[in-house]
Amino acid sequence: MANVVSVSAIAEEITGQLDNYSDKVAEAVKDAVDTVTKQLVTNTRADAPKKTGSYRKSITSKTTSNSNFGRTKV
């Protein structure tokens, strides 16, 4: 005999799977933001004027916003 599944059970399962997927994607995006930001800072420091070095040392990044859906860095 075939298994009978209610519509509400299917909806709950789909919602759970989509939540898991969105969490994984958000983490991957945050990791990518961190990686790219580090590369940008490194490259910008390498290209900065070398006269006194103070400008080069001041080039950095900081996280201004961190939520479940993304991360903002400047």
N, CA, C and O atoms as a CHARMM CRD file, in Angstrom:
* protein
*
  296
    1    1 MET  N      0.84100  -1.17000   0.00000 PROA 1      0.00000
    2    1 MET  CA     0.00000   0.00000   0.00000 PROA 1      0.00000
    3    1 MET  C      0.88800   1.23600   0.00000 PROA 1      0.00000
    4    1 MET  O      1.95600   1.22700   0.61100 PROA 1      0.00000
    5    2 ALA  N      0.47400   2.26600  -0.65700 PROA 2      0.00000
    6    2 ALA  CA     1.24700   3.50500  -0.78100 PROA 2      0.00000
    7    2 ALA  C      1.18900   4.30900   0.51300 PROA 2      0.00000
    8    2 ALA  O      0.18600   4.29600   1.22700 PROA 2      0.00000
    9    3 ASN  N      2.29000   5.01100   0.80300 PROA 3      0.00000
   10    3 ASN  CA     2.31600   5.89400   1.96500 PROA 3      0.00000
   11    3 ASN  C      1.54900   7.16500   1.65400 PROA 3      0.00000
   12    3 ASN  O      1.67000   7.73000   0.56700 PROA 3      0.00000
   13    4 VAL  N      0.77000   7.60200   2.61100 PROA 4      0.00000
   14    4 VAL  CA    -0.00400   8.83300   2.44700 PROA 4      0.00000
   15    4 VAL  C      0.66500   9.92200   3.27800 PROA 4      0.00000
   16    4 VAL  O      0.89800   9.74200   4.47300 PROA 4      0.00000
   17    5 VAL  N      0.96800  11.03300   2.65200 PROA 5      0.00000
   18    5 VAL  CA     1.60800  12.15900   3.32400 PROA 5      0.00000
   19    5 VAL  C      0.70200  13.36500   3.16500 PROA 5      0.00000
   20    5 VAL  O      0.22200  13.65700   2.07000 PROA 5      0.00000
   21    6 SER  N      0.47600  14.06000   4.26400 PROA 6      0.00000
   22    6 SER  CA    -0.40600  15.22800   4.19200 PROA 6      0.00000
   23    6 SER  C      0.33800  16.40600   3.56600 PROA 6      0.00000
   24    6 SER  O      1.56800  16.45600   3.55200 PROA 6      0.00000
   25    7 VAL  N     -0.43100  17.33000   3.06000 PROA 7      0.00000
   26    7 VAL  CA     0.13500  18.51200   2.41600 PROA 7      0.00000
   27    7 VAL  C      0.91200  19.34600   3.43100 PROA 7      0.00000
   28    7 VAL  O      1.96300  19.89300   3.09400 PROA 7      0.00000
   29    8 SER  N      0.42700  19.45600   4.65400 PROA 8      0.00000
   30    8 SER  CA     1.12400  20.25700   5.65600 PROA 8      0.00000
   31    8 SER  C      2.49000  19.66200   5.99500 PROA 8      0.00000
   32    8 SER  O      3.43000  20.40900   6.26900 PROA 8      0.00000
   33    9 ALA  N      2.61900  18.34900   5.98200 PROA 9      0.00000
   34    9 ALA  CA     3.90600  17.71500   6.25400 PROA 9      0.00000
   35    9 ALA  C      4.89300  17.99900   5.12600 PROA 9      0.00000
   36    9 ALA  O      6.07800  18.21700   5.37600 PROA 9      0.00000
   37   10 ILE  N      4.41700  17.99600   3.91000 PROA 10     0.00000
   38   10 ILE  CA     5.28000  18.31200   2.77000 PROA 10     0.00000
   39   10 ILE  C      5.72600  19.76800   2.86100 PROA 10     0.00000
   40   10 ILE  O      6.89600  20.07600   2.63100 PROA 10     0.00000
   41   11 ALA  N      4.81100  20.65000   3.18900 PROA 11     0.00000
   42   11 ALA  CA     5.14000  22.07300   3.30200 PROA 11     0.00000
   43   11 ALA  C      6.18000  22.30400   4.38700 PROA 11     0.00000
   44   11 ALA  O      7.10300  23.09500   4.19600 PROA 11     0.00000
   45   12 GLU  N      6.04900  21.63200   5.51400 PROA 12     0.00000
   46   12 GLU  CA     7.02200  21.77700   6.59700 PROA 12     0.00000
   47   12 GLU  C      8.39800  21.26700   6.17700 PROA 12     0.00000
   48   12 GLU  O      9.41400  21.88800   6.48600 PROA 12     0.00000
   49   13 GLU  N      8.42800  20.15400   5.48200 PROA 13     0.00000
   50   13 GLU  CA     9.70100  19.59100   5.03100 PROA 13     0.00000
   51   13 GLU  C     10.38000  20.50800   4.01800 PROA 13     0.00000
   52   13 GLU  O     11.58800  20.73200   4.09200 PROA 13     0.00000
   53   14 ILE  N      9.60800  21.03700   3.07600 PROA 14     0.00000
   54   14 ILE  CA    10.17000  21.95800   2.07900 PROA 14     0.00000
   55   14 ILE  C     10.70100  23.20900   2.76600 PROA 14     0.00000
   56   14 ILE  O     11.78500  23.68700   2.43100 PROA 14     0.00000
   57   15 THR  N      9.95300  23.73900   3.71700 PROA 15     0.00000
   58   15 THR  CA    10.38900  24.92800   4.45000 PROA 15     0.00000
   59   15 THR  C     11.68500  24.65700   5.20600 PROA 15     0.00000
   60   15 THR  O     12.59300  25.48800   5.20100 PROA 15     0.00000
   61   16 GLY  N     11.77200  23.51300   5.84700 PROA 16     0.00000
   62   16 GLY  CA    12.99000  23.15200   6.56700 PROA 16     0.00000
   63   16 GLY  C     14.19200  23.03100   5.65700 PROA 16     0.00000
   64   16 GLY  O     15.27900  23.50500   5.98700 PROA 16     0.00000
   65   17 GLN  N     13.99800  22.39200   4.50300 PROA 17     0.00000
   66   17 GLN  CA    15.09700  22.23300   3.55300 PROA 17     0.00000
   67   17 GLN  C     15.54200  23.58500   2.99200 PROA 17     0.00000
   68   17 GLN  O     16.73800  23.82800   2.83100 PROA 17     0.00000
   69   18 LEU  N     14.58900  24.45500   2.69900 PROA 18     0.00000
   70   18 LEU  CA    14.94100  25.78400   2.18900 PROA 18     0.00000
   71   18 LEU  C     15.67300  26.60800   3.24100 PROA 18     0.00000
   72   18 LEU  O     16.58700  27.36000   2.90400 PROA 18     0.00000
   73   19 ASP  N     15.29000  26.48200   4.50100 PROA 19     0.00000
   74   19 ASP  CA    15.99000  27.17200   5.58700 PROA 19     0.00000
   75   19 ASP  C     17.43300  26.69400   5.68300 PROA 19     0.00000
   76   19 ASP  O     18.35200  27.50200   5.81100 PROA 19     0.00000
   77   20 ASN  N     17.63000  25.38100   5.62100 PROA 20     0.00000
   78   20 ASN  CA    18.99000  24.82700   5.66100 PROA 20     0.00000
   79   20 ASN  C     19.82700  25.33000   4.49400 PROA 20     0.00000
   80   20 ASN  O     20.98800  25.70300   4.66200 PROA 20     0.00000
   81   21 TYR  N     19.22800  25.33500   3.31400 PROA 21     0.00000
   82   21 TYR  CA    19.93400  25.79700   2.11900 PROA 21     0.00000
   83   21 TYR  C     20.30800  27.26900   2.24300 PROA 21     0.00000
   84   21 TYR  O     21.43400  27.65000   1.92200 PROA 21     0.00000
   85   22 SER  N     19.38300  28.09300   2.70000 PROA 22     0.00000
   86   22 SER  CA    19.67700  29.52500   2.80400 PROA 22     0.00000
   87   22 SER  C     20.76700  29.78800   3.83400 PROA 22     0.00000
   88   22 SER  O     21.57200  30.70000   3.65100 PROA 22     0.00000
   89   23 ASP  N     20.81100  29.01000   4.91300 PROA 23     0.00000
   90   23 ASP  CA    21.87600  29.15200   5.90500 PROA 23     0.00000
   91   23 ASP  C     23.23400  28.80900   5.29800 PROA 23     0.00000
   92   23 ASP  O     24.22000  29.50800   5.53100 PROA 23     0.00000
   93   24 LYS  N     23.27600  27.73800   4.52600 PROA 24     0.00000
   94   24 LYS  CA    24.53400  27.33200   3.89100 PROA 24     0.00000
   95   24 LYS  C     25.00500  28.37100   2.88100 PROA 24     0.00000
   96   24 LYS  O     26.19600  28.67500   2.80800 PROA 24     0.00000
   97   25 VAL  N     24.07700  28.91400   2.10600 PROA 25     0.00000
   98   25 VAL  CA    24.43400  29.93500   1.12200 PROA 25     0.00000
   99   25 VAL  C     24.92800  31.19500   1.82200 PROA 25     0.00000
  100   25 VAL  O     25.91500  31.79200   1.39200 PROA 25     0.00000
  101   26 ALA  N     24.25600  31.60800   2.89200 PROA 26     0.00000
  102   26 ALA  CA    24.66900  32.80300   3.63100 PROA 26     0.00000
  103   26 ALA  C     26.07700  32.62600   4.19100 PROA 26     0.00000
  104   26 ALA  O     26.87900  33.55900   4.13200 PROA 26     0.00000
  105   27 GLU  N     26.39300  31.46400   4.72700 PROA 27     0.00000
  106   27 GLU  CA    27.74000  31.20500   5.24200 PROA 27     0.00000
  107   27 GLU  C     28.77100  31.25000   4.12700 PROA 27     0.00000
  108   27 GLU  O     29.86100  31.79300   4.30700 PROA 27     0.00000
  109   28 ALA  N     28.43300  30.68300   2.97700 PROA 28     0.00000
  110   28 ALA  CA    29.36400  30.69600   1.84300 PROA 28     0.00000
  111   28 ALA  C     29.62400  32.12400   1.37100 PROA 28     0.00000
  112   28 ALA  O     30.75400  32.47200   1.02700 PROA 28     0.00000
  113   29 VAL  N     28.58800  32.94200   1.35500 PROA 29     0.00000
  114   29 VAL  CA    28.74400  34.33600   0.94100 PROA 29     0.00000
  115   29 VAL  C     29.60700  35.08700   1.94800 PROA 29     0.00000
  116   29 VAL  O     30.47000  35.87300   1.55700 PROA 29     0.00000
  117   30 LYS  N     29.38500  34.85700   3.23800 PROA 30     0.00000
  118   30 LYS  CA    30.19800  35.52000   4.26400 PROA 30     0.00000
  119   30 LYS  C     31.66700  35.12900   4.11900 PROA 30     0.00000
  120   30 LYS  O     32.54800  35.98200   4.23100 PROA 30     0.00000
  121   31 ASP  N     31.93400  33.85900   3.87400 PROA 31     0.00000
  122   31 ASP  CA    33.31000  33.40300   3.68000 PROA 31     0.00000
  123   31 ASP  C     33.93400  34.05400   2.45200 PROA 31     0.00000
  124   31 ASP  O     35.09800  34.45300   2.47700 PROA 31     0.00000
  125   32 ALA  N     33.16000  34.16000   1.38200 PROA 32     0.00000
  126   32 ALA  CA    33.65500  34.79300   0.16100 PROA 32     0.00000
  127   32 ALA  C     33.95200  36.27000   0.39800 PROA 32     0.00000
  128   32 ALA  O     34.95200  36.78700  -0.10100 PROA 32     0.00000
  129   33 VAL  N     33.10300  36.94700   1.14700 PROA 33     0.00000
  130   33 VAL  CA    33.33000  38.36400   1.46600 PROA 33     0.00000
  131   33 VAL  C     34.63100  38.51300   2.24800 PROA 33     0.00000
  132   33 VAL  O     35.42700  39.40700   1.95800 PROA 33     0.00000
  133   34 ASP  N     34.85300  37.65900   3.22300 PROA 34     0.00000
  134   34 ASP  CA    36.08700  37.72600   4.00600 PROA 34     0.00000
  135   34 ASP  C     37.31800  37.50600   3.13400 PROA 34     0.00000
  136   34 ASP  O     38.30400  38.23300   3.25100 PROA 34     0.00000
  137   35 THR  N     37.26200  36.51500   2.27100 PROA 35     0.00000
  138   35 THR  CA    38.39700  36.19400   1.40200 PROA 35     0.00000
  139   35 THR  C     38.71200  37.34100   0.44600 PROA 35     0.00000
  140   35 THR  O     39.86600  37.74300   0.30200 PROA 35     0.00000
  141   36 VAL  N     37.68300  37.85600  -0.19800 PROA 36     0.00000
  142   36 VAL  CA    37.88400  38.92800  -1.17000 PROA 36     0.00000
  143   36 VAL  C     38.35100  40.20700  -0.47400 PROA 36     0.00000
  144   36 VAL  O     39.18100  40.93700  -1.01600 PROA 36     0.00000
  145   37 THR  N     37.83300  40.47800   0.70600 PROA 37     0.00000
  146   37 THR  CA    38.25000  41.67300   1.44200 PROA 37     0.00000
  147   37 THR  C     39.72800  41.58100   1.81800 PROA 37     0.00000
  148   37 THR  O     40.45800  42.56400   1.69700 PROA 37     0.00000
  149   38 LYS  N     40.16900  40.42000   2.26900 PROA 38     0.00000
  150   38 LYS  CA    41.58400  40.24500   2.60700 PROA 38     0.00000
  151   38 LYS  C     42.46700  40.44700   1.37900 PROA 38     0.00000
  152   38 LYS  O     43.52000  41.07900   1.46100 PROA 38     0.00000
  153   39 GLN  N     42.03500  39.90900   0.24400 PROA 39     0.00000
  154   39 GLN  CA    42.80100  40.08000  -0.99000 PROA 39     0.00000
  155   39 GLN  C     42.84300  41.55100  -1.40000 PROA 39     0.00000
  156   39 GLN  O     43.88400  42.04500  -1.83400 PROA 39     0.00000
  157   40 LEU  N     41.72800  42.24300  -1.26700 PROA 40     0.00000
  158   40 LEU  CA    41.66700  43.65300  -1.63700 PROA 40     0.00000
  159   40 LEU  C     42.60300  44.48000  -0.77000 PROA 40     0.00000
  160   40 LEU  O     43.33200  45.33000  -1.28200 PROA 40     0.00000
  161   41 VAL  N     42.59100  44.24300   0.52900 PROA 41     0.00000
  162   41 VAL  CA    43.47400  44.98400   1.42900 PROA 41     0.00000
  163   41 VAL  C     44.93200  44.70500   1.08300 PROA 41     0.00000
  164   41 VAL  O     45.74300  45.63000   1.02900 PROA 41     0.00000
  165   42 THR  N     45.26900  43.45400   0.85000 PROA 42     0.00000
  166   42 THR  CA    46.64400  43.07800   0.50400 PROA 42     0.00000
  167   42 THR  C     47.09600  43.75900  -0.78300 PROA 42     0.00000
  168   42 THR  O     48.18900  44.32200  -0.84500 PROA 42     0.00000
  169   43 ASN  N     46.25700  43.70500  -1.80300 PROA 43     0.00000
  170   43 ASN  CA    46.60900  44.30900  -3.09100 PROA 43     0.00000
  171   43 ASN  C     46.69600  45.82800  -2.99700 PROA 43     0.00000
  172   43 ASN  O     47.57700  46.43900  -3.60200 PROA 43     0.00000
  173   44 THR  N     45.78700  46.43800  -2.24300 PROA 44     0.00000
  174   44 THR  CA    45.79500  47.89300  -2.10500 PROA 44     0.00000
  175   44 THR  C     47.03700  48.34400  -1.34700 PROA 44     0.00000
  176   44 THR  O     47.65000  49.35100  -1.70100 PROA 44     0.00000
  177   45 ARG  N     47.40500  47.61500  -0.31900 PROA 45     0.00000
  178   45 ARG  CA    48.63000  47.94800   0.41600 PROA 45     0.00000
  179   45 ARG  C     49.85700  47.81700  -0.48100 PROA 45     0.00000
  180   45 ARG  O     50.77600  48.63300  -0.40800 PROA 45     0.00000
  181   46 ALA  N     49.86700  46.81200  -1.30800 PROA 46     0.00000
  182   46 ALA  CA    51.01200  46.59900  -2.19900 PROA 46     0.00000
  183   46 ALA  C     51.13600  47.72800  -3.21300 PROA 46     0.00000
  184   46 ALA  O     52.24800  48.07900  -3.60800 PROA 46     0.00000
  185   47 ASP  N     50.01200  48.30500  -3.64100 PROA 47     0.00000
  186   47 ASP  CA    50.02100  49.36200  -4.64600 PROA 47     0.00000
  187   47 ASP  C     50.09300  50.76200  -4.04000 PROA 47     0.00000
  188   47 ASP  O     50.20000  51.74200  -4.77700 PROA 47     0.00000
  189   48 ALA  N     50.03800  50.87500  -2.72900 PROA 48     0.00000
  190   48 ALA  CA    50.03300  52.18400  -2.07200 PROA 48     0.00000
  191   48 ALA  C     51.41000  52.83300  -2.16800 PROA 48     0.00000
  192   48 ALA  O     52.42300  52.14600  -2.29400 PROA 48     0.00000
  193   49 PRO  N     51.43500  54.16300  -2.10600 PROA 49     0.00000
  194   49 PRO  CA    52.72700  54.86100  -2.12400 PROA 49     0.00000
  195   49 PRO  C     53.59800  54.42900  -0.93700 PROA 49     0.00000
  196   49 PRO  O     53.09100  54.16400   0.15300 PROA 49     0.00000
  197   50 LYS  N     54.90800  54.36200  -1.16500 PROA 50     0.00000
  198   50 LYS  CA    55.81500  53.83000  -0.15400 PROA 50     0.00000
  199   50 LYS  C     56.68300  54.89600   0.50400 PROA 50     0.00000
  200   50 LYS  O     57.66300  54.57500   1.17700 PROA 50     0.00000
  201   51 LYS  N     56.32600  56.15600   0.31300 PROA 51     0.00000
  202   51 LYS  CA    57.18600  57.23600   0.78400 PROA 51     0.00000
  203   51 LYS  C     57.49400  57.13200   2.28100 PROA 51     0.00000
  204   51 LYS  O     58.65800  57.01700   2.66500 PROA 51     0.00000
  205   52 THR  N     56.45700  57.17300   3.13000 PROA 52     0.00000
  206   52 THR  CA    56.68300  57.06000   4.57400 PROA 52     0.00000
  207   52 THR  C     56.12300  55.76700   5.13700 PROA 52     0.00000
  208   52 THR  O     56.54500  55.32900   6.20700 PROA 52     0.00000
  209   53 GLY  N     55.19800  55.16100   4.45100 PROA 53     0.00000
  210   53 GLY  CA    54.61200  53.91100   4.91200 PROA 53     0.00000
  211   53 GLY  C     53.39500  54.08200   5.79000 PROA 53     0.00000
  212   53 GLY  O     52.68900  53.11000   6.05900 PROA 53     0.00000
  213   54 SER  N     53.12700  55.31600   6.25300 PROA 54     0.00000
  214   54 SER  CA    51.98400  55.51200   7.15200 PROA 54     0.00000
  215   54 SER  C     50.66000  55.31300   6.42500 PROA 54     0.00000
  216   54 SER  O     49.71200  54.77500   6.99500 PROA 54     0.00000
  217   55 TYR  N     50.59300  55.74600   5.16600 PROA 55     0.00000
  218   55 TYR  CA    49.36500  55.55500   4.39300 PROA 55     0.00000
  219   55 TYR  C     49.11900  54.06900   4.17200 PROA 55     0.00000
  220   55 TYR  O     47.99200  53.59000   4.29300 PROA 55     0.00000
  221   56 ARG  N     50.16600  53.36000   3.85400 PROA 56     0.00000
  222   56 ARG  CA    50.05900  51.92400   3.59900 PROA 56     0.00000
  223   56 ARG  C     49.58400  51.18100   4.84400 PROA 56     0.00000
  224   56 ARG  O     48.75300  50.27800   4.74300 PROA 56     0.00000
  225   57 LYS  N     50.09600  51.54500   6.00300 PROA 57     0.00000
  226   57 LYS  CA    49.71900  50.88300   7.24700 PROA 57     0.00000
  227   57 LYS  C     48.26800  51.16300   7.63900 PROA 57     0.00000
  228   57 LYS  O     47.64100  50.37000   8.34000 PROA 57     0.00000
  229   58 SER  N     47.75000  52.28900   7.18200 PROA 58     0.00000
  230   58 SER  CA    46.37800  52.65400   7.57200 PROA 58     0.00000
  231   58 SER  C     45.30900  51.96000   6.73200 PROA 58     0.00000
  232   58 SER  O     44.12900  52.02800   7.07600 PROA 58     0.00000
  233   59 ILE  N     45.68000  51.30700   5.66200 PROA 59     0.00000
  234   59 ILE  CA    44.71700  50.61100   4.81300 PROA 59     0.00000
  235   59 ILE  C     44.26900  49.34200   5.52400 PROA 59     0.00000
  236   59 ILE  O     45.08200  48.46400   5.81300 PROA 59     0.00000
  237   60 THR  N     42.98700  49.25000   5.79900 PROA 60     0.00000
  238   60 THR  CA    42.44600  48.11000   6.52700 PROA 60     0.00000
  239   60 THR  C     40.98100  47.91500   6.15600 PROA 60     0.00000
  240   60 THR  O     40.43600  48.65000   5.33300 PROA 60     0.00000
  241   61 SER  N     40.37000  46.94800   6.75300 PROA 61     0.00000
  242   61 SER  CA    38.93900  46.73700   6.55800 PROA 61     0.00000
  243   61 SER  C     38.29900  46.49000   7.90800 PROA 61     0.00000
  244   61 SER  O     38.96400  46.06700   8.85400 PROA 61     0.00000
  245   62 LYS  N     37.01500  46.75200   7.99300 PROA 62     0.00000
  246   62 LYS  CA    36.27800  46.43900   9.21200 PROA 62     0.00000
  247   62 LYS  C     34.86400  46.03500   8.83600 PROA 62     0.00000
  248   62 LYS  O     34.33500  46.45800   7.80800 PROA 62     0.00000
  249   63 THR  N     34.26800  45.22400   9.67000 PROA 63     0.00000
  250   63 THR  CA    32.90500  44.76300   9.44900 PROA 63     0.00000
  251   63 THR  C     31.95700  45.80400  10.02600 PROA 63     0.00000
  252   63 THR  O     32.02200  46.12000  11.21400 PROA 63     0.00000
  253   64 THR  N     31.08100  46.33400   9.18500 PROA 64     0.00000
  254   64 THR  CA    30.12200  47.34000   9.64800 PROA 64     0.00000
  255   64 THR  C     28.74500  46.75300   9.88500 PROA 64     0.00000
  256   64 THR  O     27.93200  47.34000  10.60000 PROA 64     0.00000
  257   65 SER  N     28.47600  45.60400   9.29300 PROA 65     0.00000
  258   65 SER  CA    27.17900  44.96600   9.45200 PROA 65     0.00000
  259   65 SER  C     27.36300  43.46400   9.31400 PROA 65     0.00000
  260   65 SER  O     28.06000  42.98700   8.41900 PROA 65     0.00000
  261   66 ASN  N     26.73100  42.73400  10.20800 PROA 66     0.00000
  262   66 ASN  CA    26.83700  41.28000  10.17100 PROA 66     0.00000
  263   66 ASN  C     25.47400  40.71000  10.55900 PROA 66     0.00000
  264   66 ASN  O     25.05200  40.82300  11.71100 PROA 66     0.00000
  265   67 SER  N     24.79700  40.10600   9.60700 PROA 67     0.00000
  266   67 SER  CA    23.48100  39.54400   9.87500 PROA 67     0.00000
  267   67 SER  C     23.42800  38.10800   9.38100 PROA 67     0.00000
  268   67 SER  O     24.42000  37.57900   8.88000 PROA 67     0.00000
  269   68 ASN  N     22.28500  37.48800   9.52200 PROA 68     0.00000
  270   68 ASN  CA    22.12200  36.12400   9.03300 PROA 68     0.00000
  271   68 ASN  C     22.22600  36.02200   7.52500 PROA 68     0.00000
  272   68 ASN  O     22.51900  34.95100   6.99500 PROA 68     0.00000
  273   69 PHE  N     21.98900  37.12800   6.82500 PROA 69     0.00000
  274   69 PHE  CA    21.92800  37.08200   5.37400 PROA 69     0.00000
  275   69 PHE  C     23.11100  37.71600   4.68000 PROA 69     0.00000
  276   69 PHE  O     23.18500  37.68800   3.45200 PROA 69     0.00000
  277   70 GLY  N     24.03300  38.28200   5.42100 PROA 70     0.00000
  278   70 GLY  CA    25.17300  38.86000   4.74400 PROA 70     0.00000
  279   70 GLY  C     26.07400  39.61600   5.68900 PROA 70     0.00000
  280   70 GLY  O     25.80800  39.72500   6.88600 PROA 70     0.00000
  281   71 ARG  N     27.13200  40.12800   5.13400 PROA 71     0.00000
  282   71 ARG  CA    28.12800  40.85700   5.89900 PROA 71     0.00000
  283   71 ARG  C     28.56600  42.04500   5.06400 PROA 71     0.00000
  284   71 ARG  O     28.80100  41.91700   3.86200 PROA 71     0.00000
  285   72 THR  N     28.67500  43.20100   5.70100 PROA 72     0.00000
  286   72 THR  CA    29.11200  44.40900   5.01600 PROA 72     0.00000
  287   72 THR  C     30.45600  44.82500   5.57500 PROA 72     0.00000
  288   72 THR  O     30.62500  44.94900   6.78800 PROA 72     0.00000
  289   73 LYS  N     31.40100  45.03900   4.69500 PROA 73     0.00000
  290   73 LYS  CA    32.72900  45.47100   5.10900 PROA 73     0.00000
  291   73 LYS  C     33.09200  46.73600   4.36300 PROA 73     0.00000
  292   73 LYS  O     32.69900  46.93700   3.21400 PROA 73     0.00000
  293   74 VAL  N     33.85600  47.59400   5.04100 PROA 74     0.00000
  294   74 VAL  CA    34.38900  48.79900   4.41500 PROA 74     0.00000
  295   74 VAL  C     35.86100  48.89100   4.69700 PROA 74     0.00000
  296   74 VAL  O     36.51500  49.83800   4.25900 PROA 74     0.00000
